[in-house]
């Protein structure tokens, strides 16, 4: 049996540090909103109109370089997760297959390229990710894990309450995504 020992002083220290970091970010955000709200565009690099400036060109080149280097780091776990989901839906052998590898890579790269071309603003992407991830992390996943791992009988009071919480989480997720899609269709 694996037992983790946690010192209460460590928990208090981490909690204190996290609260201090959150407070400092709140102060910085308030300062930035009060003094620079009307002077900053959605993309900071668009705020600089002088295209002949070597520093701005260098920063833009660094951003492109960072994106190019980030794609493979994000692509590997995404491809791995996609192949695991496909393997759960239709069982396949566990041997490595170059064909499967290339098909998954092509699908993910095509999806990424289509998103980059057809979605002009990242606000919609962040909206989708936020709507799905927030309701999943707060409502859906904890209640699903409790239902799956809980030792109580299926019709116990706790499991019924957790089932209702799971349904509320799914409804909130669907509602959030629907609101985002309707905002995109109406053109905000």
N, C-alpha and C positions, 0 to 999 in steps of 0.2 A: 504494500500500500504506500502510495506516495503522499507525503505530508509536507506542506509548505509552512515554514515558520515565518511569521511576520511580526516584527517588533513594532509595538504601538508608537514608539518615538519616531520611527521612520515614517509611519503613516501620518503623524502629526506634522512632521517636517515637510513631507511632500505636499500635504494639504495646504500648509502655510505658504510654501513657495508658489503653488499653483494659484492661490488667491492673490498673491502679490503680483504675479505676472498678469493675471486678468485685470487687476486694478490699473496697472501701468498701461496696458493696451487700451483700457477704457479712457484714461486721461489723454493718451496720445490721439485716439480717435476723436474725442470731443474737441481737442485743440485743432486738429486738422479740419474738422467740419465747420467750426466757427470761423476760422480765418481764411480757409482756402476753398470753401464750397463752390463758389461761383467761378473760380479761376482754373479749375482742373477739369479736363475732359475725361471721357470714359477710358481712353487709352492715353497714358502719359506721354508716349512717344509722338502722338499726334499734336501735342501741345507745342512742340517745337517746330516752327515752320521753316527754319533755315536748313535746307537740305545740303548746303555746301559745308556745313560744320562737320569737321572730322570726328569730333567726339560723339555726335549724334549718330553718324554712320557707323562708328565703331560699336556703339551700344546696340544698334539695330542688328549688326552682324553677330554680336554676342548672343542676342535673343534667338536669332535663327539657328545659331550653332547649338545653343542649349536645347532647343526644340528637337533638332535632328538627333542629338545624343540621348534625349529622353525617350523617344519613341521605342527603341528596342528594349529599354528597361521596363517600360509599361507593357509592351507587346507580349513579352514572354509569359508573365502570369495571366494575362488576359487570354492568350491562346490556350494555356494549360487549363484554365477554368472552363473555357468553351469546349475543349475536348472532353473534360470530365463530365460536363452536362450532357453532351451528346452520347457519351458512353453510358450514362444512367438511363437515358431515354431509349436508346437502342444498343443493347450490349454488343460490344466489339472485343476482339482479342486484345490483350494487353501489350502485344508486340508493337514496337515502333514502326510506323508506316510513313514513308516519305509522301505518299499521295495525300493521306489525311493531314499531314503537316502543311503541305503546300495549299491544300484547299482551305484549311482554317486560316492560314496566313493571308491568302488572297481575299477571303471574305472579310477579315478584320481590316486589312489595308484598304479595300474598296469602300467599306463602311466609313472609315476614318477620312478618306479622300472626299467622299460625298458630303460628309458633315462639314469638312473644311470649305468646300465649294459652295454649298447651298445654305449654310447657316451663317449669316453675315455677322452675328453678334453672339458672343459666348454667354450672354445672359440667359438665353433659352436653354442651353446645355446645363448651366449651373442650376437653373430652375428645375429641370427634370431630375438631375442628380440629387439636389436637395430635397425635392418632394419624395423621391423614392427612398433615399438613404435615411432621412430623418424619421419618417414613419416606420421604416423597417427596424432601425436601431432602437427606437423608443418603445414601440408597441409590438410589432409583428414578431421579430426574432426572439425576444425574451419570452413572450407567451408561447411561441411555438416550441422552444426548447423546454419550457416547463411542462407543457403537455406531453412532449416526447419522453422526457427523462424523469418526470414526477412519479413517485411510487404510490400515490393515492389511487383509489378506484376511478374509473372513467367518469362516473356520474357523481363524483363528490362535489361539494360546494366550491372548493378551491378551483377545481378543473373547469367547472361551469363558468365561474367568474373570469378565469383566464381565457376561456374560449370566447367569451363576450369581448374581452380586451383585444383578442386577435381579430375578431370581426370589425371592431372599431378601427383598429390600425389599418386593415385592408380598405375599409370605406374611406378613411382619411387619405390614404395613398391615392386611391382612384379619384377622389374629389380634387386633390391637389393637381394631379396630372391633367384632369379635365379642365380645370381653371387655366392652367398654363397653355394648353392646346387652344382653348377658346380665345385666350388673349393673343396668341399668335395668328389665329384665323382672322380675328377682327382687326388686327394691325395695331393694337394697343392704342 
